[in-house]
């Protein structure tokens, strides 16, 4: 009985000879879709769900999407700007370790003084929360690139940001990523 329901659920109609034949549009009222388009639709739907979760404050979904955009694997082509935007969502959503990734992404795009100051701020957020190996590596990169420059004001900005935002939901949303304000 279960096998018969399974077969019917797949859209097969048993014939009198005992063989199974695929239904036609006349039999079912619809055309069967190609399996690849269903798989692509399912992937697009799952990506949309991740985006919605990230845009509604789910820091884990935001980091996941950021890394997919940054590496160009998974559902998306490489897009560092979108990856950076999702890292910002993650940091504002309470994943302060994503700030270490954010610092590296900033420095990968530019190593000029404003970028270095911004990266120093975010690496300090990651270090102030918990000095993980990832945060320590990002701090080393910032220190190496900023050798001989005064990064103390940027580090202080990072501490102020952390103390001000820790445990608070600012409901930060990037309209370029989430599509709404």
Order of alpha helices (4+ residues) and beta strands (2+ residues): alpha-beta-beta-alpha-alpha-alpha-alpha-alpha-alpha-alpha-alpha-alpha
